[in-house]
């Protein structure tokens, strides 16, 4: 049975071959309809609303079907899909697939520790360059404290 891995949500779902990624997401309790009005989507006429966009990475070449006519259509409400960006309601899984969902859904589980460092970084360099002519380069934290 194919395994669908939802990266952002850190969930793996086993599905029957031929099920869509949208069905797999529903089975895992993941809502793919993100942004404004998440309840507004095509429901019965799959493929026209373009709201279930996800990035798809098949583990094998035959793990998913090729893009459907609805996905290839040049006239798409809400923008075209191409490359690894696909409509979850149109992708049928035959093998293992990794799915990266769009932001704006449920809170993402933290998996990164970002300790403070004194090493030079690009954002610090850009910050200092931007604030050179404004009376010195204040540290970002110092400026935030002065404002608050």
C-alpha positions in Angstrom: 0.0 0.0 0.0 1.3 3.5 -0.9 2.6 5.7 1.9 1.9 9.4 1.7 4.3 11.6 3.8 3.0 15.1 4.6 6.3 16.9 5.4 5.0 20.0 7.1 2.6 18.2 9.3 5.0 15.3 10.0 2.4 12.6 9.3 2.5 9.4 7.2 -0.7 7.8 5.8 -1.1 4.5 4.1 -3.7 4.6 1.3 -5.2 2.3 -1.3 -3.6 2.5 -4.7 -5.4 5.0 -6.9 -6.6 7.2 -4.1 -6.0 10.9 -4.5 -3.7 13.0 -2.3 -6.8 15.0 -1.2 -8.4 11.8 0.1 -5.1 10.9 1.9 -5.0 14.3 3.5 -8.7 14.0 4.6 -7.8 10.5 6.0 -5.0 12.1 8.0 -7.1 15.0 9.2 -5.1 17.5 7.2 -7.0 20.4 5.7 -5.3 21.4 2.4 -7.6 24.3 1.7 -5.6 27.2 3.1 -5.7 31.0 3.0 -8.9 33.1 2.9 -12.1 31.2 3.2 -10.7 27.7 3.6 -14.3 26.2 3.4 -14.7 27.6 -0.2 -13.6 24.9 -2.7 -14.9 22.9 -5.6 -16.2 20.0 -3.6 -18.1 18.0 -6.3 -16.5 19.3 -9.5 -12.9 18.4 -8.7 -10.1 20.5 -10.2 -11.6 23.8 -11.0 -11.0 25.9 -7.8 -7.2 25.4 -7.6 -7.3 25.6 -3.8 -5.7 22.2 -3.0 -2.2 23.0 -4.5 0.6 21.0 -3.0 4.2 20.2 -4.0 4.5 16.5 -4.8 7.7 14.4 -4.9 7.1 10.8 -6.0 9.6 8.2 -4.6 9.5 6.3 -7.9 8.6 7.5 -11.4 5.3 5.6 -11.6 4.2 6.6 -8.1 1.8 9.2 -9.4 -0.3 9.9 -12.5 0.9 12.5 -15.0 -0.8 16.0 -14.9 -4.4 15.8 -15.9 -6.1 18.0 -18.5 -7.5 20.2 -15.6 -4.0 20.8 -14.3 -2.6 21.5 -17.8 -5.3 24.0 -18.7 -3.8 27.5 -19.5 -6.9 29.2 -18.1 -6.8 28.5 -14.4 -8.6 30.3 -11.6 -6.0 31.2 -9.0 -3.0 30.6 -11.2 -1.5 27.7 -13.1 0.1 24.6 -11.7 3.3 23.2 -13.2 6.4 21.3 -12.2 6.1 19.6 -8.9 3.2 21.9 -7.9 0.0 19.8 -8.4 -3.6 19.7 -7.4 -4.2 17.2 -4.6 -7.6 16.3 -6.0 -6.1 15.3 -9.3 -3.0 13.3 -8.2 -3.6 9.6 -7.8 -1.0 7.7 -5.9 0.2 4.3 -6.9 3.4 4.4 -4.8 5.1 6.3 -2.0 4.9 10.1 -2.3 6.2 13.0 -0.3 3.8 16.0 -0.1 4.8 19.5 0.9 1.7 21.6 1.8 1.3 25.3 1.6 1.7 27.5 4.6 -1.3 28.8 6.5 -2.6 25.6 7.9 -2.4 24.2 11.4 0.6 25.1 13.6 3.8 23.4 12.4 5.6 21.2 14.9 8.9 22.7 15.8 11.9 20.6 14.7 14.7 23.1 14.7 16.8 24.6 17.5 18.3 28.0 16.6 20.8 29.0 19.3 22.2 32.6 19.5 25.5 33.1 17.8 28.1 35.9 17.6 29.3 34.7 14.2 28.7 37.1 11.2 25.5 36.4 9.3 24.0 37.8 6.1 21.0 39.4 7.8 23.3 41.2 10.3 25.4 42.5 7.5 22.4 43.7 5.6 21.0 45.3 8.8 24.2 47.2 9.5 24.6 48.3 5.9 21.0 49.6 5.9 21.5 51.6 9.1 25.0 52.9 8.4 24.0 56.5 7.7 21.4 56.7 10.4 23.6 57.5 13.4 25.2 54.1 13.8 24.2 50.5 13.4 22.0 49.7 16.4 21.5 46.1 17.2 18.0 44.8 16.2 17.1 43.9 19.8 18.2 47.4 21.1 16.0 49.1 18.6 13.0 47.0 19.5 13.5 47.8 23.2 13.8 51.5 22.4 10.5 51.3 20.5 8.6 49.3 23.1 
